[in-house]
Each structure stands twice: as structure tokens, then as C-alpha cells.
Amino acid sequence: MVRQTVLVPDPVPPLPPGLTVEQRIALWGDLLDACDQLLLAGLRRRIGPDGDLRAAYRESLARQREEHDRMLLGMADRFNRRGGRHGG
């Protein structure tokens, strides 16, 4: 039986050819702005029109930092259990 590979399209569209570094940086900034707007819209939807958006944003960032810290501590713990040493 012959196995066929299904090609999955790249979820990230390619950049237009010939962009300068400055144009690439500007596109990156636009992407970050769009992500912020999506985050704020999601928070606004969750807290409603009368909720404190700044407080919700701070809480969201605090949760994200806590999750990130737990992940890093877990990675460090697994590394140490496997006998990893600093500096070789």
C-alpha cells in the first residue's frame, strides 16, 4: 500500500518580496498591534461594557506570567533530575 503525504499549507502567509528591513519591522509592529486589539476585545467581551479593562488586562498578564514561571520551573526541575550541570 502506498502512503500519501498530505501537505498542510503554511498558516503564515509569506511576506511580499523586496521589503526593506524598516518595512518588515513596520509589519511586525502592525501584527503586534492587531494581537493587542484582539486580546483587549476578548477581555472586553469577558468583563462586559462596564468592567475595568485595565484591571482585566493586568490580571491576564499576571496569569500569563505565573503560567510561564511554572513552565520554566518545571523545565529546570526536569533538567536537574536528569543530571544537568551548569557549565558542562
C-alpha positions as CSV (number, residue, x, y, z in Angstrom):
1,M,0.0,0.0,0.0
2,V,1.3,3.4,-1.0
3,R,1.2,6.1,1.7
4,Q,0.4,9.6,0.6
5,T,1.6,12.6,2.4
6,V,-0.9,15.4,2.9
7,L,0.7,18.7,2.6
8,V,-0.6,21.2,5.1
9,P,-0.4,24.8,3.9
10,D,1.8,27.2,5.9
11,P,-0.6,29.1,8.3
12,V,1.6,32.2,7.9
13,P,1.3,34.0,4.6
14,P,4.6,34.9,3.0
15,L,5.9,38.4,3.2
16,P,5.8,40.4,-0.1
17,P,9.1,40.2,-1.8
18,G,11.5,43.1,-1.8
19,L,10.6,44.6,1.6
20,T,13.2,46.7,3.4
21,V,14.1,46.0,7.0
22,E,12.1,49.0,8.0
23,Q,9.1,47.8,6.2
24,R,9.4,44.3,7.8
25,I,9.7,45.9,11.2
26,A,6.6,48.1,10.5
27,L,4.7,44.9,9.5
28,W,5.8,43.2,12.8
29,G,4.6,46.3,14.7
30,D,1.2,46.1,12.9
31,L,0.9,42.5,13.8
32,L,1.6,43.2,17.5
33,D,-1.0,46.0,17.5
34,A,-3.6,43.7,15.9
35,C,-2.8,41.0,18.6
36,D,-3.2,43.6,21.3
37,Q,-6.6,44.6,19.9
38,L,-7.8,41.0,19.7
39,L,-6.7,40.5,23.4
40,L,-8.5,43.6,24.5
41,A,-11.6,42.8,22.6
42,G,-11.7,39.3,24.2
43,L,-11.2,40.8,27.6
44,R,-13.9,43.4,27.0
45,R,-16.3,40.6,25.9
46,R,-15.5,38.7,29.1
47,I,-15.9,41.6,31.5
48,G,-18.7,43.4,29.8
49,P,-19.0,47.1,28.8
50,D,-18.9,48.3,32.4
51,G,-15.9,46.2,33.5
52,D,-12.5,47.6,34.3
53,L,-10.4,46.8,31.2
54,R,-7.1,47.9,32.7
55,A,-7.6,45.6,35.7
56,A,-8.6,42.7,33.5
57,Y,-5.5,43.3,31.3
58,R,-3.3,43.3,34.4
59,E,-4.9,40.1,35.7
60,S,-4.5,38.4,32.3
61,L,-0.8,39.4,32.2
62,A,-0.2,38.2,35.8
63,R,-1.8,34.8,35.0
64,Q,0.3,34.5,31.9
65,R,3.5,35.3,33.9
66,E,2.6,32.7,36.5
67,E,2.0,30.0,33.9
68,H,5.3,30.9,32.2
69,D,7.1,30.8,35.6
70,R,5.6,27.4,36.4
71,M,6.6,26.1,33.0
72,L,10.2,27.3,33.4
73,L,10.5,25.9,37.0
74,G,9.2,22.5,35.7
75,M,11.8,22.5,32.9
76,A,14.6,23.4,35.3
77,D,13.4,20.6,37.7
78,R,13.4,18.0,34.9
79,F,16.8,19.2,33.7
80,N,18.2,18.9,37.2
81,R,16.7,15.5,37.8
82,R,18.4,14.3,34.6
83,G,21.8,15.4,36.0
84,G,22.2,18.6,34.0
85,R,25.0,20.8,35.3
86,H,25.7,24.4,34.7
87,G,28.9,25.0,32.6
88,G,29.4,21.5,31.4
